[in-house]
């Protein structure tokens, strides 16, 4: 029997992304965001939902750009900090020891230490209740060579990213591969 919880955001996994922006004075900032995901293949785009109260909200509106830096497990402390401190009050790069790197394709910084980065140009803004979803067209993906798999593309097992559980308020590592996508289901076609 299933227990009903009503209207909640219990979806698994939710990403742990650090959204990078520059404020009006040009100070680099990052914030942790879990409400995000791929929203289009062509053009390649991601969506990230932020509350208007966040410091990053105004920066994305003003600069029409943001980055998504995807941390590996070794940076869980820094990623959590980026979600609980405000860029209004503290320079998160200075406090965390992370390195801001100027985006090559957009007017936003990314985290130099993180293995996977998306540079996004703001293409759509959608108001949804408490949050605003920013859709960013991915202009470039950068990946450390150390996280490229056999096919020379980023490999989740090598990135060692982690996700946020909105029910337990814990972070979980990416686990092991369990099957080959677009393949294992073919067994049911026969």
N, C-alpha and C positions, 0 to 999 in steps of 0.2 A: 504494500500500500504506500502511496506517495503522500507526503505531508505538504500542504499548501502554505506558501509564505506570502502570498499576495504579490503586489507589484514591487519587485526588487531587481537589483542589477547583478544577480548571481549568474554570471556567464564565465565560462572557463575556456581557455586561459584569457586573461586580459594582459596586454603587453606592459612592460616597464620601459617606457621611452623617456628620453630627456629632450624636450623641445627647446631649441636654441633660438634666441632673438637678440637684437640690439635695442636698447631703450632710446629715448629721444636724445640723450646726451652721448649715445654711441657706446654705452657700457654693455658688455656682453652679459647675457643672463641665460639660465637654464631652469626649467621646471620639469618635474616628473609628471607624466601623464599616463593614465591607464586606459582612458576611454579613447581608443584609437584602433585603426586597422586599414587594410587595403580596401579601397572603394571603387577602383576602376583599373582595368588592365590596359585600356587604350583610350585616352592617354593614361599612362601609369600614374596612379594617384593614391594618396592616403588621406584619411580624415582623422582629425584629432579634435576632441571636444573639450573646451575650457569654459570655466565660469567667467563672467565679465569682471568679477572682483580680482582675478589674478593679474599680476603685473605684466605677464606675457601677453595677455589679451590685447591691450592697447598697442604693444609693440608689433604684433602681427598685423593689426589693422593699419598702422602707420607705414610699416616697411613692405607690406604685401609679400612677406617671405618668412620662412622658418626652416629650421633643420630638425631632423629626428636623429638623435644619437642613441644607438642601441648598446647598452652596457653588457659586459660579461659578468659572471657571478662575482668575480673578485671586487667589483665596484658596487656591490649592493648597499653598503653604508653610504657612499657618496650619492647614489641614486635616491635613496630614502631621504637624505638630507635635502636634496633638491626639491623634494615634494613637501617638506614641512617648514622650510624657511621661505621668506619672501624676498624677492629681488629688490623690493622697495627699501628693505632694512639692511641687507647684507649683500656683499659681492660673493655670490655662491662659488664662483671659480676660485677666488682667493682663499676662502675658508676651506673648501674641499680639496684644494691642491690640484684640481683638474686644469687642463690647459685649453683656453679658447682658441680656436683656429678659424680664421676668416673664411667663410664660404667662397668657393671659386665661382659658383654659378648664381648664388643668391646673396642678398644683403642680410645675412644672419650667420652667427658663429656655430660651430659644432665642437664636440668634445674630442680633443686629440687622442686621448687614451682609449677611447671606445673602438671596438673592432669594426663596427658597421654604422654607416652614416648615410642619410638621405638628405639631399638638398631640394627644397620644395618652394615653388612659386605659388602664392595664394591664388586659387582660381575661383573658389566659391565660398560664401559664408552663409550658413543656414542657422537661424535661430530655432532652438529646440528647448523650450522650457527654461530650466535653470542654466543650460549650457548653450554655447554657440559652437557649431561644428565648422572647423576650418578645413576645407578641402585644398590640399596642396598637390599640384602636379609635380611629380618627381623629375627634376632636371638632371640629377646625377646621383649615382650610388657609389660610395667609396667603401672598400673593404680591405682590411689588412691582409696581406698575402698569407699570413699564418692561419687564417680562418677559411681559406679556399679549399674545397674538397676536391675529389678526383676529377670532377667535371669543370674545375677552375671557377666555380661559383661559390658564394658563401654557403657554409654548411652549419646548420644549427648545432650539431654536436661539437663543432670547433669554436663557434662563437660563444657557446655556453651562456646564452642569455637566460633570463628568468622572467617569470610572470608574477602578477599580483593577484591574490585571491580576495575579492571584495567581501566574501563571507567571513573568513577567518582573520583577515588583515595580515596575511603572511605572504612571503615571497617563496616561490617554488622554482627550482631549477628545471631546465628543459629535459628531459629524460632521454631515454635511448630510442633509437629508431625501432618501430615495431612491424612495419610492412612497407612495401614499395607502392607509392601512390600511382593511380591510373593503371594498376596491374593486378593487385590482389583481388579486386572486385570482379575481374574478368572470369574468375572461377565460377561465378554465379550465372554467367552468360551461357554456359554450356549445358 
